[in-house]
Amino acid sequence: LKQNEKEKKRQNFIVRTIWTVVMIGGFAALLAAGHIWMIALVAALQILTYKEVIALAHDKSRQRKLPYGKVLTWYLLASTIYLLYGESVIYYFREVLLVDAFLLPFATHHRFISYMLYIMGFVIFVSSLEKGHYQYQFTQFAFTHMTLLLVVVQAHFVMNNIMSGMFWFCLPASLVIINDIFAYLCGITFGRTPLIKISPKKTVEGFIGAWISTVIFGMLLSYFLIKWQYLICPITDFSENAFSNLTCDPSPVFLKQTFNVPRFLVPLVNQVTYEIEPIHYHVVIMATFASLMAPFGGFFASGLKRTFNIKDFGDTIPGHGGITDRMDCQYMMGFFAYMYYTSFIAVHPITIERVLNTAISSLNKEEQLQLVSSMHKYLYNQGYTPTDASRCLGV
C-alpha cells in the first residue's frame, strides 16, 4: 500500500512538473506574441474560473426544473463583461469610437445600456421564481454576484494593467508565484507555528520568510524587466509584439533619479546622494502586498473548497487542479496593482483623445462646430493651412 502511495505521488509530481513547464512556455509565447494575446488569455482564464466557481453551488437535479437559472448565470456574466470591456475599449480607443457614426451611441451611452441589460436580467430572475425553490434560487443569485465581483470585476482590472504596459501585468503575477514558492520552501524548512486554521499547512515562519524572499527577488526581477521597452511601454497598437521594436518615452518611474542618503548612513556609505529607478521602491510595496494580503485570496478559496467538501475546483490542468486553484491570489493582486498604479504612478497628460472625448460628450452640435471653426481660424492665422476653412462651416 505504501509503495502504491509513493508511486502515485511520483506520477503526480511528474505530471505536475510537465504541465508547469508547458504553462510557463505557453505564457512566454503569448507574452511575446503581443498585448492582444495576453488580454485574450486573461479573458479565457476569467471565464473558466467563473465557470468552476459557479458550478460549486449548482444542484443539477434542481437545475433541470429551473431552466432559466443556468441561462441567467451566463447572461449576467455577458452583461458584466459588456460593461467592463466597454469601459476599457472606450478609454483606450476614444479616437476611433467617438468619430464613428455607428459606434458613437454605444460609446456615449455605454453605461446606460449596461445598466438596462442588468435590469433585464433582474426582471428575468424575479419572473422565474418558483414556489419550493426560493431559497435555492436566491442563493444562486447571490453566489453569482459574489463570483462576478471577486472574479470578473478583478480580472477586468488585470486587463487594464496589460494596456498600461506588460510590466504592470508580469511583475504582480510573478510576485504571487515567487511568494507561493518561497512560502512552501520556508514552510517545509523551518515552519513550526500554524498560521491560519482554514489552511493548516501554512506556517507563520513560512509566511514571514516568503515575505522577505519576495521583496528581495521582486526587486531583482524588476531590475531586469525595466530594461525592455516592450514591457514598460503602454499599448498604442494591438499589432505590436516583442519583435516590433516598440519604443516610447518611459514613465519617470522607470528612469534613474537622485535621492539623498539618510544622514545617519552617510558616514557608512561615504556619499551624500545615490541614483536609482523609483520603481524599485514601489516593487517593495507590491511585494509586501503579494506576501501579506494576496495569500488571503488563497485562504478564501480554501475555505470555499472546504465548504463544498472538494479537494480542487476542477481538473482543467493535470496535476494542478482547476484554473481557480492557480488563480485564487492572482486576481486580488492584479486589482491591487491597478489601484496602486493609477493612484501613485500613472501620469495623465492632456491628449488629443481626452480633448476629443470632452468636446463630444460635453458640447452640443453648434458648440462643436464653433470649436472646429475656431481651430481652423487659428491654424489659418498661424500659417499652418493655406485657406480659412472655417467659412465653409457656416459658423
C-alpha positions as CSV (number, residue, x, y, z in Angstrom):
1,L,0.0,0.0,0.0
2,K,2.8,2.4,0.9
3,Q,4.6,1.5,-2.4
4,N,1.4,2.4,-4.4
5,E,1.1,5.6,-2.5
6,K,4.7,6.6,-3.3
7,E,4.3,5.6,-6.9
8,K,1.1,7.7,-7.1
9,K,2.8,10.8,-5.6
10,R,5.8,10.3,-8.0
11,Q,3.5,10.2,-11.0
12,N,1.6,13.2,-9.8
13,F,4.9,15.1,-9.3
14,I,6.0,14.2,-12.9
15,V,2.7,15.3,-14.4
16,R,2.6,18.5,-12.3
17,T,6.2,19.3,-13.4
18,I,5.5,18.7,-17.1
19,W,2.4,20.9,-17.1
20,T,4.2,23.6,-15.1
21,V,6.8,23.7,-17.9
22,V,4.0,23.7,-20.5
23,M,2.2,26.6,-18.8
24,I,5.4,28.7,-18.4
25,G,6.3,28.1,-22.1
26,G,2.8,29.0,-23.2
27,F,2.8,32.1,-21.1
28,A,6.2,33.2,-22.6
29,A,4.9,32.6,-26.1
30,L,1.7,34.7,-25.6
31,L,3.8,37.4,-23.9
32,A,6.0,37.7,-26.9
33,A,3.0,37.5,-29.3
34,G,1.6,40.8,-28.1
35,H,-0.9,42.6,-25.8
36,I,-4.0,41.3,-27.5
37,W,-3.0,37.7,-26.8
38,M,-2.3,38.3,-23.2
39,I,-5.7,40.0,-22.9
40,A,-7.3,37.0,-24.6
41,L,-5.5,34.7,-22.1
42,V,-6.9,36.7,-19.1
43,A,-10.4,36.7,-20.6
44,A,-10.3,32.9,-21.1
45,L,-9.0,32.4,-17.5
46,Q,-11.7,34.7,-16.2
47,I,-14.5,32.8,-17.9
48,L,-13.1,29.4,-16.9
49,T,-12.7,30.5,-13.3
50,Y,-16.2,31.8,-13.3
51,K,-17.5,28.5,-14.6
52,E,-15.7,26.5,-11.9
53,V,-16.8,28.6,-9.0
54,I,-20.4,28.9,-10.2
55,A,-20.6,25.1,-10.6
56,L,-20.0,24.6,-6.9
57,A,-23.4,25.9,-5.9
58,H,-25.3,24.2,-8.8
59,D,-27.7,21.4,-8.0
60,K,-28.2,19.5,-11.2
61,S,-31.5,17.9,-10.2
62,R,-33.0,21.3,-9.4
63,Q,-31.3,23.0,-12.4
64,R,-33.4,20.8,-14.7
65,K,-36.6,22.1,-13.1
66,L,-35.4,25.7,-13.3
67,P,-34.3,26.2,-17.0
68,Y,-33.7,29.9,-16.6
69,G,-31.2,29.5,-13.8
70,K,-28.2,28.5,-15.9
71,V,-29.1,30.8,-18.7
72,L,-29.4,33.7,-16.3
73,T,-26.0,32.9,-14.8
74,W,-24.3,33.3,-18.1
75,Y,-26.4,36.3,-19.1
76,L,-25.2,38.2,-16.1
77,L,-21.6,37.3,-17.0
78,A,-22.1,38.6,-20.5
79,S,-23.7,41.8,-19.2
80,T,-20.8,42.4,-16.8
81,I,-18.2,41.7,-19.5
82,Y,-20.0,44.2,-21.8
83,L,-19.9,46.8,-19.1
84,L,-16.3,46.3,-18.1
85,Y,-14.8,45.6,-21.6
86,G,-16.7,48.6,-22.9
87,E,-15.2,50.8,-20.3
88,S,-11.7,49.7,-21.3
89,V,-12.3,50.0,-25.1
90,I,-13.8,53.5,-24.7
91,Y,-10.9,54.6,-22.6
92,Y,-8.2,53.4,-24.9
93,F,-9.8,53.8,-28.3
94,R,-11.8,57.0,-28.0
95,E,-10.3,58.4,-31.2
96,V,-12.0,55.6,-33.1
97,L,-15.3,55.2,-31.3
98,L,-16.1,58.8,-30.9
99,V,-15.8,59.7,-34.6
100,D,-17.7,56.7,-36.0
101,A,-21.4,57.4,-36.5
102,F,-22.4,53.8,-35.8
103,L,-20.3,53.3,-32.7
104,L,-20.8,56.7,-31.2
105,P,-24.2,55.9,-29.4
106,F,-22.6,52.8,-27.9
107,A,-19.7,54.9,-26.6
108,T,-21.6,57.8,-25.2
109,H,-24.5,55.7,-23.7
110,H,-22.4,52.7,-22.8
111,R,-23.2,52.7,-19.0
112,F,-26.9,53.3,-19.5
113,I,-27.0,50.3,-22.0
114,S,-25.1,48.2,-19.5
115,Y,-27.5,49.2,-16.7
116,M,-30.5,48.2,-18.7
117,L,-29.0,44.9,-19.6
118,Y,-28.6,44.2,-15.9
119,I,-32.1,45.3,-15.1
120,M,-33.4,42.9,-17.8
121,G,-31.5,40.1,-16.1
122,F,-33.0,41.2,-12.7
123,V,-36.5,41.1,-14.2
124,I,-35.9,37.7,-15.7
125,F,-34.7,36.4,-12.3
126,V,-37.8,37.7,-10.4
127,S,-40.1,36.4,-13.1
128,S,-38.5,32.9,-12.9
129,L,-39.0,32.4,-9.1
130,E,-40.9,29.2,-8.4
131,K,-42.5,28.1,-5.2
132,G,-40.5,25.5,-3.3
133,H,-37.2,26.7,-4.9
134,Y,-37.0,30.3,-3.5
135,Q,-34.1,29.6,-1.1
136,Y,-32.1,27.8,-3.8
137,Q,-32.8,30.5,-6.4
138,F,-31.8,33.4,-4.2
139,T,-28.7,31.6,-3.0
140,Q,-27.7,31.1,-6.7
141,F,-28.4,34.7,-7.4
142,A,-26.2,35.9,-4.5
143,F,-23.5,33.4,-5.3
144,T,-23.4,34.6,-8.9
145,H,-23.0,38.2,-7.8
146,M,-20.2,37.3,-5.4
147,T,-18.4,35.4,-8.2
148,L,-18.8,38.3,-10.6
149,L,-17.4,40.7,-8.0
150,L,-14.4,38.6,-6.9
151,V,-13.5,37.1,-10.3
152,V,-14.8,39.0,-13.3
153,V,-14.5,42.6,-11.9
154,Q,-11.0,42.0,-10.6
155,A,-9.9,40.2,-13.8
156,H,-11.0,43.3,-15.7
157,F,-8.5,45.4,-13.9
158,V,-5.8,42.9,-14.7
159,M,-6.5,43.6,-18.4
160,N,-6.2,47.3,-17.7
161,N,-2.7,46.6,-16.3
162,I,-1.8,44.9,-19.6
163,M,-2.9,48.0,-21.5
164,S,-0.8,50.2,-19.2
165,G,2.3,48.1,-20.1
166,M,3.2,44.5,-19.8
167,F,5.3,45.3,-16.8
168,W,2.3,46.0,-14.7
169,F,0.9,42.6,-15.5
170,C,4.1,40.5,-15.4
171,L,5.5,41.8,-12.2
172,P,2.4,41.4,-10.0
173,A,1.8,37.9,-11.4
174,S,5.4,37.0,-10.8
175,L,5.4,38.3,-7.2
176,V,2.5,36.0,-6.4
177,I,4.3,33.0,-7.9
178,I,7.6,33.8,-6.1
179,N,5.7,34.2,-2.8
180,D,4.0,30.9,-3.3
181,I,7.2,29.1,-4.0
182,F,9.1,30.5,-1.0
183,A,6.1,30.1,1.3
184,Y,6.4,26.4,0.5
185,L,10.2,26.2,0.8
186,C,10.4,28.2,4.0
187,G,7.4,26.3,5.5
188,I,8.9,22.8,4.9
189,T,12.4,24.0,6.0
190,F,11.7,25.8,9.3
191,G,8.0,26.2,9.6
192,R,6.6,25.3,13.1
193,T,3.8,27.7,14.1
194,P,0.4,27.3,12.4
195,L,-0.7,30.5,10.6
196,I,-4.5,30.1,10.0
197,K,-7.0,27.3,10.8
198,I,-8.5,27.3,7.3
199,S,-5.2,26.2,5.8
200,P,-3.4,24.0,8.4
201,K,-0.2,23.6,6.4
202,K,0.6,27.3,6.3
203,T,3.0,28.5,9.0
204,V,4.0,31.8,10.4
205,E,7.7,31.1,9.6
206,G,6.9,30.3,6.0
207,F,4.6,33.4,5.8
208,I,7.4,35.8,7.0
209,G,10.2,34.0,5.2
210,A,8.2,34.2,1.9
211,W,7.6,38.0,2.5
212,I,11.4,38.7,2.9
213,S,12.2,36.5,-0.1
214,T,9.5,38.0,-2.3
215,V,10.8,41.6,-1.6
216,I,14.4,40.6,-2.5
217,F,13.6,38.6,-5.6
218,G,10.9,41.0,-6.7
219,M,13.5,43.9,-6.8
220,L,15.9,41.7,-8.7
221,L,13.2,40.8,-11.2
222,S,12.2,44.4,-11.7
223,Y,15.8,45.4,-12.4
224,F,15.8,43.1,-15.4
225,L,12.2,43.7,-16.6
226,I,12.6,47.5,-16.9
227,K,15.4,47.1,-19.4
228,W,12.9,46.0,-22.1
229,Q,10.9,48.8,-23.7
230,Y,8.3,46.3,-24.9
231,L,7.4,45.6,-21.2
232,I,7.3,49.2,-19.9
233,C,5.5,50.9,-22.9
234,P,1.7,51.3,-22.7
235,I,-0.3,49.8,-25.5
236,T,-0.7,52.0,-28.6
237,D,-1.3,49.4,-31.3
238,F,-2.6,45.9,-30.9
239,S,-0.4,44.7,-33.7
240,E,2.7,45.2,-31.6
241,N,4.7,42.3,-30.3
242,A,8.1,41.5,-28.7
243,F,9.8,41.7,-32.1
244,S,8.2,45.0,-33.3
245,N,10.9,47.3,-31.7
246,L,8.3,49.0,-29.7
247,T,9.6,52.3,-28.2
248,C,8.2,55.1,-26.1
249,D,9.2,57.8,-23.6
250,P,9.5,55.8,-20.4
251,S,7.4,56.8,-17.4
252,P,9.6,58.8,-14.9
253,V,9.2,55.8,-12.5
254,F,11.5,53.8,-14.8
255,L,14.2,56.4,-15.1
256,K,17.0,56.9,-12.6
257,Q,16.6,59.7,-10.2
258,T,18.8,61.2,-7.5
259,F,17.9,60.7,-3.8
260,N,19.6,61.9,-0.6
261,V,21.2,59.3,1.6
262,P,19.8,59.4,5.2
263,R,22.2,61.4,7.4
264,F,22.9,58.6,9.8
265,L,24.0,56.4,6.9
266,V,26.3,59.0,5.2
267,P,29.4,58.0,7.3
268,L,28.9,54.4,6.5
269,V,28.4,54.7,2.7
270,N,30.7,57.7,2.3
271,Q,28.3,59.5,-0.1
272,V,25.5,62.1,0.2
273,T,23.3,61.1,-2.8
274,Y,22.6,58.0,-4.8
275,E,20.8,57.2,-8.1
276,I,18.1,54.5,-8.5
277,E,14.9,54.0,-10.5
278,P,11.9,54.8,-8.3
279,I,10.1,51.7,-9.5
280,H,12.2,49.6,-7.1
281,Y,10.6,51.3,-4.1
282,H,7.2,50.6,-5.5
283,V,8.1,47.0,-6.0
284,V,8.8,46.7,-2.3
285,I,5.2,47.8,-1.5
286,M,3.7,45.5,-4.2
287,A,5.8,42.6,-2.9
288,T,4.6,43.2,0.6
289,F,1.0,43.1,-0.6
290,A,1.7,39.9,-2.6
291,S,3.1,38.4,0.6
292,L,0.8,39.6,3.4
293,M,-2.5,40.3,1.7
294,A,-2.9,38.4,-1.6
295,P,-2.5,35.0,0.1
296,F,-5.8,35.6,1.8
297,G,-7.3,35.1,-1.6
298,G,-5.9,31.6,-1.5
299,F,-7.2,31.2,2.1
300,F,-10.7,32.3,0.9
301,A,-10.5,29.7,-1.9
302,S,-9.5,27.0,0.6
303,G,-12.5,27.9,2.8
304,L,-14.8,27.7,-0.2
305,K,-13.4,24.2,-1.1
306,R,-13.9,23.0,2.5
307,T,-17.5,24.4,2.4
308,F,-18.3,22.3,-0.6
309,N,-16.1,19.4,0.6
310,I,-13.9,19.3,-2.6
311,K,-10.1,18.9,-3.0
312,D,-9.8,21.1,-6.1
313,F,-12.0,23.4,-8.1
314,G,-11.6,21.1,-11.2
315,D,-9.2,19.1,-13.3
316,T,-8.6,21.5,-16.1
317,I,-4.8,21.5,-15.5
318,P,-3.4,17.9,-14.9
319,G,-1.5,17.8,-11.6
320,H,-2.6,21.3,-10.6
321,G,-6.4,21.0,-10.3
322,G,-8.7,23.7,-11.7
323,I,-7.9,27.2,-13.1
324,T,-9.2,28.7,-9.8
325,D,-6.6,26.7,-7.8
326,R,-3.9,28.6,-9.7
327,M,-5.6,32.0,-9.9
328,D,-7.0,32.4,-6.5
329,C,-4.4,35.0,-5.4
330,Q,-3.7,36.5,-8.9
331,Y,-7.0,38.4,-9.3
332,M,-6.6,40.2,-5.9
333,M,-3.0,41.0,-6.7
334,G,-3.9,42.3,-10.2
335,F,-6.6,44.5,-8.8
336,F,-4.2,45.9,-6.2
337,A,-1.6,46.6,-8.9
338,Y,-4.1,48.6,-10.9
339,M,-5.3,50.6,-7.9
340,Y,-1.7,51.3,-6.8
341,Y,-0.6,52.2,-10.4
342,T,-3.4,54.6,-11.0
343,S,-3.1,56.2,-7.5
344,F,0.6,56.7,-7.2
345,I,2.4,56.1,-10.5
346,A,0.3,56.9,-13.6
347,V,0.5,60.3,-15.2
348,H,-2.5,61.7,-17.1
349,P,-1.3,64.3,-19.6
350,I,-3.7,66.1,-21.9
351,T,-4.0,64.1,-25.1
352,I,-6.0,64.5,-28.3
353,E,-8.2,61.6,-27.2
354,R,-9.1,63.3,-23.9
355,V,-9.9,66.7,-25.6
356,L,-11.9,64.9,-28.3
357,N,-13.9,63.0,-25.7
358,T,-14.6,66.2,-23.7
359,A,-15.8,68.0,-26.8
360,I,-18.1,65.2,-28.0
361,S,-19.6,64.4,-24.6
362,S,-19.9,67.9,-23.2
363,L,-20.7,70.2,-26.1
364,N,-23.8,70.4,-28.3
365,K,-23.6,70.3,-32.1
366,E,-23.5,74.1,-32.5
367,E,-20.7,74.4,-29.9
368,Q,-18.7,71.6,-31.6
369,L,-19.0,73.4,-35.0
370,Q,-17.8,76.6,-33.3
371,L,-14.8,74.8,-31.8
372,V,-13.9,73.3,-35.2
373,S,-14.3,76.8,-36.8
374,S,-12.1,78.4,-34.2
375,M,-9.4,75.8,-34.6
376,H,-9.4,76.2,-38.4
377,K,-9.2,80.0,-38.0
378,Y,-6.3,79.7,-35.5
379,L,-4.4,77.3,-37.9
380,Y,-5.0,79.7,-40.8
381,N,-3.8,82.7,-38.9
382,Q,-0.6,80.8,-37.9
383,G,0.1,79.9,-41.5
384,Y,-0.5,76.2,-41.0
385,T,-3.3,75.9,-43.6
386,P,-3.5,77.7,-46.9
387,T,-7.2,78.7,-46.6
388,D,-9.6,79.6,-43.9
389,A,-11.8,76.5,-44.0
390,S,-13.9,77.9,-41.1
391,R,-16.0,79.8,-43.7
392,C,-17.1,76.5,-45.2
393,L,-18.7,75.5,-41.9
394,G,-21.1,78.4,-42.0
395,V,-20.4,79.4,-38.4
